[in-house]
Amino acid sequence: MHTHGLNRRDLLQVGCSSFLGLTLPDLLAQRAQAKNGGSAKSVILVFLTGGGSHIDSFDPKPAQPTIKGEFSPIATKIAGVQFTECVPHLAAHADKFAIIRSLAHGDNRHLSGTHNTLTGKPQVFRGNANTDKELSRLDWPCYGGGLEYFRPLSGVLPSQVTLPFPLIEGTLKWPGQHAGFLGPKHDPLQVNSDPNSADFKVDCLQLIDGVTTSRLVDRKALLADLNQQARALDRLAQKNHFTSQQEIAYSMLSSGKLADAFDLSREPDQLRDKYGRCEMGQSLLLARRLIEHGVPYVQANMGHVQSWDTHTDNFSRLKDKLLPGIDAGVSALIDDLEDRNLLDDVLVIVVGEFGRSPSISTLNDNPKAGRGHWAPCYTGLFAGAGVRGGQVIGQSDKNGGYPATPPYHPNDIGATIYQTLGVDPSSFIIDHQGRPIRLNSGKVLDVLYTG
């Protein structure tokens, strides 16, 4: 049962929340404001999983020979601002971006750093804080989960699609990828297939040949009957999760709208070539199609988990495999959105969970020299949705190791994402212990829009 967007659990928690000054009318008002407030826009998060090197891309240090690395600086469209030679297309599009060079936080770990980046909230540790904590239902919700909670869509489209693959290393699942304590009802749709593959398809959206929508509905009724019998034997939470996801998949299939959004064959070859015929490029093209079809939030993972974790072979991996994908793909995405008059309605963010260290491991002796994790200072690119392009916000020190100006935190990126999506980041959400907690504690990056 829902009452103005509040479920039974929410209502049961009002008693415990009143001592904090948060009453039922407060909660109802927040939900209504979140659903009805503002002109919501869309967001594409281009996630450099593993932490891309800011020094070897968007914040080069040519005057520091022991830090500079192998790449030469090149001019960008912004006077006096340089990128490295590995991102010439992005350098030519720098007038479209706001470049924040003073992002910083204190967590050099992949899992918890990723959780912070994908949710706008630091991961909570109970017990040993030095032990990695993988994906769980105690996580803070991802942005699409928070959006679905406050501004639920009709059910035809998901609030978030994550592509092209989930962040999983063996059996270890990175946290922050689903709706956490909000439950599977609010989880994003997860793609698990390379859009650059000739036989790319999203199985949960594909109709089997010859199956019509009416027959699908019949099969749904049969499945519901089977599930009812199964529940009598097995009431495990995982079974309920599976049923919930089936319901969502059927709703999407019946509309056909989302299946059409995934059909990259509808795009002209010339445009697909411009994005780059690679996993990164085609993932970004798919992100644009999803946004255009009405999905409000897309997380595009640039590579598999830790692809940008260049402890060894940093320079050849960046030059030959990693930077070309985002250089062509993100540049094409900006042009494509602009050509379709969508850029003002879509916020594009390019960022990892952290940057890479100024120090280089045995550069002169080791052809596979690399850089370590570095959260104290890194760079993010922001474009669209009213962002003032052609500006550099914040500065790193001469070595690229620490901010030389006031830093910005992943929580601030989260606040900006929520505001863009039409959700007040200061809204309260009921956590897994029934406590009302602010959705986000960061500050909206107003400087992106005001300069």
LUMTI-833909 format. One record per residue (C-alpha): residue number from 1; residue in one letter; x, y, z. Coordinates in nm, 3 decimals. Layout:
BEGIN
seq;type;px;py;pz
NUM;A;X;Y;Z
...
END
This chain:
BEGIN
seq;type;px;py;pz
1;M;0.000;0.000;0.000
2;H;0.129;0.345;-0.091
3;T;0.008;0.677;0.050
4;H;0.124;0.973;-0.158
5;G;0.436;0.779;-0.248
6;L;0.503;0.649;0.104
7;N;0.488;0.277;0.164
8;R;0.384;0.097;0.479
9;R;0.741;0.086;0.608
10;D;0.771;0.463;0.571
11;L;0.456;0.513;0.775
12;L;0.577;0.279;1.047
13;Q;0.895;0.483;1.082
14;V;0.730;0.820;1.133
15;G;0.713;0.761;1.507
16;C;1.089;0.710;1.537
17;S;1.158;1.007;1.313
18;S;0.948;1.260;1.499
19;F;1.213;1.315;1.763
20;L;1.438;1.445;1.485
21;G;1.173;1.696;1.388
22;L;1.071;1.505;1.076
23;T;0.699;1.428;1.076
24;L;0.463;1.257;0.834
25;P;0.361;1.589;0.675
26;D;0.730;1.670;0.629
27;L;0.789;1.340;0.449
28;L;0.480;1.383;0.232
29;A;0.583;1.735;0.142
30;Q;0.934;1.623;0.047
31;R;0.803;1.349;-0.177
32;A;0.558;1.587;-0.345
33;Q;0.827;1.851;-0.392
34;A;1.069;1.597;-0.538
35;K;0.806;1.466;-0.780
36;N;0.673;1.803;-0.890
37;G;0.962;2.040;-0.844
38;G;1.194;2.184;-1.105
39;S;1.249;2.108;-1.469
40;A;1.428;1.774;-1.454
41;K;1.705;1.701;-1.703
42;S;1.897;1.384;-1.784
43;V;2.245;1.267;-1.685
44;I;2.508;1.046;-1.849
45;L;2.788;0.945;-1.613
46;V;3.094;0.832;-1.810
47;F;3.270;0.630;-1.542
48;L;3.645;0.562;-1.570
49;T;3.635;0.251;-1.356
50;G;3.963;0.197;-1.173
51;G;4.059;0.564;-1.168
52;G;4.194;0.738;-1.479
53;S;4.521;0.932;-1.467
54;H;4.445;1.303;-1.458
55;I;4.812;1.390;-1.514
56;D;4.825;1.187;-1.836
57;S;4.503;1.333;-1.974
58;F;4.342;1.657;-1.852
59;D;4.592;1.807;-1.606
60;P;4.942;1.754;-1.749
61;K;5.253;1.872;-1.566
62;P;5.509;1.932;-1.843
63;A;5.735;2.142;-1.618
64;Q;5.789;1.849;-1.380
65;P;6.006;1.593;-1.564
66;T;5.984;1.323;-1.296
67;I;5.603;1.352;-1.293
68;K;5.518;1.440;-1.651
69;G;5.544;1.089;-1.791
70;E;5.572;0.996;-2.158
71;F;5.305;1.222;-2.309
72;S;5.350;1.573;-2.445
73;P;5.104;1.855;-2.375
74;I;4.887;2.002;-2.650
75;A;4.679;2.317;-2.667
76;T;4.303;2.303;-2.614
77;K;4.018;2.526;-2.730
78;I;4.065;2.719;-2.401
79;A;4.349;2.971;-2.420
80;G;4.641;2.870;-2.197
81;V;4.491;2.533;-2.100
82;Q;4.660;2.210;-2.203
83;F;4.562;1.843;-2.223
84;T;4.794;1.563;-2.331
85;E;4.850;1.448;-2.686
86;C;4.638;1.136;-2.620
87;V;4.308;1.328;-2.617
88;P;4.320;1.559;-2.922
89;H;3.945;1.541;-2.991
90;L;3.856;1.636;-2.635
91;A;4.113;1.916;-2.647
92;A;3.931;2.049;-2.954
93;H;3.603;2.031;-2.758
94;A;3.734;2.193;-2.439
95;D;3.516;2.498;-2.500
96;K;3.215;2.271;-2.437
97;F;3.342;2.149;-2.098
98;A;3.390;2.281;-1.750
99;I;3.704;2.112;-1.619
100;I;3.732;2.065;-1.244
101;R;4.096;2.002;-1.151
102;S;4.053;2.002;-0.773
103;L;3.831;1.702;-0.706
104;A;3.948;1.529;-0.390
105;H;3.854;1.285;-0.117
106;G;4.040;1.068;0.132
107;D;3.973;0.715;0.012
108;N;4.227;0.536;-0.210
109;R;4.029;0.211;-0.220
110;H;3.846;0.103;-0.534
111;L;3.530;-0.039;-0.379
112;S;3.444;0.231;-0.129
113;G;3.566;0.504;-0.367
114;T;3.336;0.363;-0.635
115;H;3.044;0.351;-0.391
116;N;3.096;0.721;-0.314
117;T;3.116;0.812;-0.682
118;L;2.808;0.614;-0.787
119;T;2.586;0.712;-0.493
120;G;2.710;1.051;-0.371
121;K;2.757;0.903;-0.025
122;P;3.065;0.757;0.150
123;Q;3.037;0.388;0.231
124;V;2.955;0.307;0.593
125;F;3.184;0.052;0.758
126;R;3.091;-0.155;1.057
127;G;3.391;-0.336;1.199
128;N;3.722;-0.328;1.013
129;A;3.727;-0.020;0.792
130;N;4.038;-0.149;0.613
131;T;3.849;-0.443;0.464
132;D;3.680;-0.395;0.128
133;K;3.301;-0.409;0.155
134;E;3.134;-0.542;-0.158
135;L;2.786;-0.483;-0.299
136;S;2.509;-0.535;-0.044
137;R;2.158;-0.427;0.044
138;L;2.312;-0.207;0.313
139;D;2.459;0.018;0.042
140;W;2.335;0.367;-0.019
141;P;2.118;0.374;-0.333
142;C;2.270;0.456;-0.670
143;Y;2.145;0.773;-0.837
144;G;1.884;0.590;-1.043
145;G;1.756;0.423;-0.726
146;G;1.718;0.756;-0.550
147;L;1.551;0.903;-0.858
148;E;1.306;0.612;-0.878
149;Y;1.224;0.654;-0.509
150;F;1.144;1.024;-0.535
151;R;1.033;1.058;-0.898
152;P;0.913;0.713;-1.010
153;L;0.853;0.667;-1.382
154;S;0.550;0.502;-1.535
155;G;0.710;0.156;-1.536
156;V;0.759;0.148;-1.912
157;L;1.112;0.282;-1.876
158;P;1.372;0.230;-1.601
159;S;1.504;0.531;-1.412
160;Q;1.860;0.410;-1.474
161;V;2.040;0.188;-1.720
162;T;2.397;0.077;-1.650
163;L;2.605;-0.048;-1.941
164;P;2.781;-0.229;-2.098
165;F;2.883;-0.464;-1.814
166;P;2.842;-0.471;-1.435
167;L;3.145;-0.400;-1.219
168;I;3.234;-0.751;-1.106
169;E;3.582;-0.901;-1.060
170;G;3.550;-1.277;-1.028
171;T;3.291;-1.309;-0.753
172;L;3.366;-0.967;-0.604
173;K;3.094;-0.713;-0.683
174;W;3.169;-0.343;-0.656
175;P;2.928;-0.155;-0.425
176;G;2.705;0.131;-0.531
177;Q;2.568;-0.038;-0.842
178;H;2.210;-0.090;-0.729
179;A;1.943;0.066;-0.508
180;G;2.091;-0.072;-0.186
181;F;1.854;-0.065;0.109
182;L;1.569;0.065;-0.110
183;G;1.540;-0.287;-0.249
184;P;1.535;-0.442;-0.596
185;K;1.218;-0.257;-0.696
186;H;1.435;0.051;-0.745
187;D;1.737;-0.122;-0.904
188;P;1.869;-0.002;-1.240
189;L;1.847;-0.210;-1.553
190;Q;2.189;-0.371;-1.599
191;V;2.314;-0.449;-1.948
192;N;2.565;-0.733;-1.974
193;S;2.671;-0.731;-2.338
194;D;2.914;-0.541;-2.563
195;P;2.726;-0.292;-2.786
196;N;3.009;-0.318;-3.038
197;S;2.943;-0.688;-3.090
198;A;2.778;-0.785;-3.419
199;D;2.519;-0.989;-3.230
200;F;2.460;-0.735;-2.952
201;K;2.127;-0.776;-2.779
202;V;1.983;-0.729;-2.434
203;D;1.827;-1.063;-2.357
204;C;1.577;-0.942;-2.098
205;L;1.433;-0.703;-2.357
206;Q;1.432;-0.931;-2.657
207;L;1.109;-1.090;-2.768
208;I;1.160;-1.448;-2.881
209;D;1.085;-1.479;-3.252
210;G;0.715;-1.528;-3.305
211;V;0.610;-1.418;-2.958
212;T;0.352;-1.139;-2.974
213;T;0.264;-0.901;-2.697
214;S;-0.068;-1.079;-2.633
215;R;0.104;-1.416;-2.603
216;L;0.356;-1.253;-2.374
217;V;0.075;-1.143;-2.145
218;D;-0.058;-1.500;-2.142
219;R;0.285;-1.628;-2.048
220;K;0.303;-1.370;-1.774
221;A;-0.020;-1.506;-1.623
222;L;0.121;-1.857;-1.637
223;L;0.444;-1.743;-1.476
224;A;0.251;-1.568;-1.200
225;D;0.065;-1.892;-1.127
226;L;0.390;-2.088;-1.114
227;N;0.547;-1.828;-0.889
228;Q;0.250;-1.846;-0.654
229;Q;0.306;-2.218;-0.614
230;A;0.680;-2.169;-0.572
231;R;0.629;-1.917;-0.294
232;A;0.451;-2.179;-0.092
233;L;0.774;-2.381;-0.095
234;D;1.037;-2.109;-0.098
235;R;0.993;-1.761;0.050
236;L;1.353;-1.658;0.033
237;A;1.423;-1.294;-0.041
238;Q;1.614;-1.385;-0.354
239;K;1.303;-1.550;-0.498
240;N;1.104;-1.235;-0.433
241;H;1.381;-1.033;-0.598
242;F;1.362;-1.248;-0.908
243;T;0.986;-1.206;-0.928
244;S;1.016;-0.829;-0.895
245;Q;1.270;-0.813;-1.176
246;Q;1.052;-1.032;-1.397
247;E;0.762;-0.795;-1.348
248;I;0.974;-0.500;-1.452
249;A;1.110;-0.684;-1.757
250;Y;0.761;-0.777;-1.876
251;S;0.640;-0.421;-1.839
252;M;0.927;-0.294;-2.049
253;L;0.888;-0.566;-2.310
254;S;0.520;-0.504;-2.353
255;S;0.578;-0.140;-2.446
256;G;0.852;-0.213;-2.700
257;K;0.988;0.138;-2.642
258;L;1.300;0.036;-2.457
259;A;1.377;-0.249;-2.695
260;D;1.377;0.007;-2.975
261;A;1.618;0.227;-2.780
262;F;1.868;-0.061;-2.772
263;D;1.858;-0.111;-3.149
264;L;2.190;0.038;-3.259
265;S;2.131;-0.084;-3.616
266;R;1.905;0.219;-3.658
267;E;2.210;0.448;-3.639
268;P;2.394;0.541;-3.961
269;D;2.733;0.379;-4.012
270;Q;2.902;0.718;-4.036
271;L;2.784;0.816;-3.690
272;R;2.879;0.481;-3.541
273;D;3.225;0.523;-3.691
274;K;3.255;0.870;-3.538
275;Y;3.184;0.734;-3.189
276;G;3.443;0.463;-3.250
277;R;3.384;0.100;-3.336
278;C;3.483;-0.019;-2.993
279;E;3.308;-0.108;-2.668
280;M;3.351;0.241;-2.522
281;G;3.237;0.430;-2.830
282;Q;2.929;0.218;-2.896
283;S;2.838;0.225;-2.525
284;L;2.831;0.605;-2.541
285;L;2.619;0.597;-2.856
286;L;2.381;0.360;-2.679
287;A;2.372;0.597;-2.381
288;R;2.259;0.877;-2.612
289;R;1.985;0.657;-2.760
290;L;1.857;0.564;-2.414
291;I;1.850;0.927;-2.302
292;E;1.673;1.027;-2.623
293;H;1.409;0.758;-2.565
294;G;1.337;0.887;-2.214
295;V;1.571;0.706;-1.972
296;P;1.677;0.988;-1.736
297;Y;2.003;0.846;-1.602
298;V;2.265;0.631;-1.776
299;Q;2.589;0.507;-1.623
300;A;2.835;0.413;-1.897
301;N;3.125;0.213;-1.756
302;M;3.432;0.274;-1.968
303;G;3.573;-0.076;-1.972
304;H;3.544;-0.363;-1.731
305;V;3.604;-0.329;-1.361
306;Q;3.939;-0.158;-1.289
307;S;4.022;-0.108;-1.657
308;W;4.181;0.227;-1.567
309;D;4.380;0.084;-1.274
310;T;4.718;0.135;-1.437
311;H;4.965;0.026;-1.170
312;T;5.172;-0.122;-1.452
313;D;5.202;-0.041;-1.821
314;N;5.031;0.293;-1.756
315;F;5.145;0.474;-2.067
316;S;5.089;0.215;-2.338
317;R;4.751;0.115;-2.192
318;L;4.637;0.475;-2.183
319;K;4.772;0.558;-2.529
320;D;4.662;0.243;-2.714
321;K;4.349;0.120;-2.535
322;L;4.191;0.359;-2.287
323;L;4.219;0.725;-2.382
324;P;4.134;0.678;-2.754
325;G;3.797;0.530;-2.657
326;I;3.682;0.825;-2.450
327;D;3.857;1.079;-2.672
328;A;3.655;0.980;-2.977
329;G;3.344;0.862;-2.793
330;V;3.285;1.152;-2.555
331;S;3.366;1.407;-2.826
332;A;3.117;1.240;-3.060
333;L;2.859;1.228;-2.780
334;I;2.885;1.604;-2.723
335;D;2.855;1.677;-3.096
336;D;2.566;1.434;-3.133
337;L;2.371;1.581;-2.842
338;E;2.432;1.931;-2.974
339;D;2.323;1.836;-3.328
340;R;1.999;1.696;-3.186
341;N;1.938;2.004;-2.967
342;L;1.972;1.785;-2.658
343;L;2.290;1.918;-2.501
344;D;2.106;2.177;-2.291
345;D;1.895;1.897;-2.144
346;V;2.167;1.640;-2.070
347;L;2.448;1.667;-1.815
348;V;2.754;1.466;-1.921
349;I;3.013;1.385;-1.652
350;V;3.347;1.212;-1.714
351;V;3.514;1.096;-1.392
352;G;3.667;0.800;-1.210
353;E;3.660;0.706;-0.842
354;F;3.997;0.884;-0.808
355;G;4.304;0.979;-1.013
356;R;4.657;0.838;-1.033
357;S;4.966;0.924;-0.832
358;P;5.219;1.188;-0.941
359;S;5.495;0.936;-0.873
360;I;5.581;0.688;-1.146
361;S;5.711;0.344;-1.057
362;T;6.065;0.293;-1.196
363;L;5.992;0.482;-1.517
364;N;6.348;0.464;-1.650
365;D;6.408;0.099;-1.566
366;N;6.070;-0.059;-1.619
367;P;5.894;-0.044;-1.957
368;K;5.570;-0.128;-1.774
369;A;5.590;0.168;-1.537
370;G;5.267;0.271;-1.370
371;R;5.091;0.507;-1.131
372;G;4.912;0.420;-0.807
373;H;4.571;0.512;-0.667
374;W;4.536;0.882;-0.589
375;A;4.224;1.028;-0.426
376;P;4.380;1.352;-0.285
377;C;4.347;1.525;-0.625
378;Y;4.197;1.438;-0.963
379;T;3.999;1.583;-1.255
380;G;3.645;1.562;-1.389
381;L;3.485;1.693;-1.708
382;F;3.132;1.838;-1.711
383;A;2.925;1.946;-2.010
384;G;2.566;2.023;-2.105
385;A;2.253;2.101;-1.901
386;G;2.350;2.467;-1.860
387;V;2.718;2.410;-1.771
388;R;2.936;2.701;-1.885
389;G;3.189;2.548;-2.118
390;G;3.543;2.669;-2.170
391;Q;3.630;2.712;-1.803
392;V;3.874;2.549;-1.565
393;I;3.748;2.526;-1.208
394;G;4.006;2.475;-0.936
395;Q;4.374;2.399;-0.971
396;S;4.607;2.126;-0.858
397;D;4.952;2.201;-0.720
398;K;5.262;2.193;-0.940
399;N;5.287;1.814;-0.909
400;G;4.919;1.734;-0.955
401;G;4.915;1.579;-0.611
402;Y;4.691;1.808;-0.406
403;P;4.442;2.087;-0.471
404;A;4.594;2.433;-0.473
405;T;4.243;2.579;-0.444
406;P;3.940;2.468;-0.237
407;P;3.857;2.106;-0.326
408;Y;3.532;1.953;-0.448
409;H;3.408;1.615;-0.325
410;P;3.221;1.324;-0.491
411;N;2.930;1.416;-0.262
412;D;2.916;1.750;-0.444
413;I;2.896;1.570;-0.778
414;G;2.611;1.366;-0.629
415;A;2.423;1.676;-0.518
416;T;2.462;1.820;-0.867
417;I;2.336;1.499;-1.029
418;Y;2.028;1.490;-0.808
419;Q;1.950;1.856;-0.868
420;T;1.983;1.798;-1.243
421;L;1.743;1.504;-1.220
422;G;1.487;1.719;-1.040
423;V;1.538;1.575;-0.692
424;D;1.628;1.799;-0.399
425;P;1.955;1.653;-0.262
426;S;1.858;1.771;0.088
427;S;1.549;1.547;0.089
428;F;1.529;1.281;0.355
429;I;1.524;0.912;0.279
430;I;1.441;0.622;0.512
431;D;1.747;0.399;0.550
432;H;1.758;0.024;0.620
433;Q;1.734;0.086;0.995
434;G;1.426;0.300;0.955
435;R;1.606;0.629;1.017
436;P;1.544;0.944;0.813
437;I;1.875;1.058;0.667
438;R;1.954;1.325;0.409
439;L;1.972;1.184;0.062
440;N;2.295;1.371;-0.002
441;S;2.522;1.587;0.214
442;G;2.719;1.753;-0.066
443;K;2.688;2.101;-0.213
444;V;2.557;2.155;-0.564
445;L;2.840;2.264;-0.794
446;D;2.684;2.602;-0.880
447;V;3.023;2.711;-1.010
448;L;2.964;2.490;-1.315
449;Y;2.686;2.725;-1.422
450;T;2.803;3.061;-1.290
451;G;3.178;3.042;-1.362
END
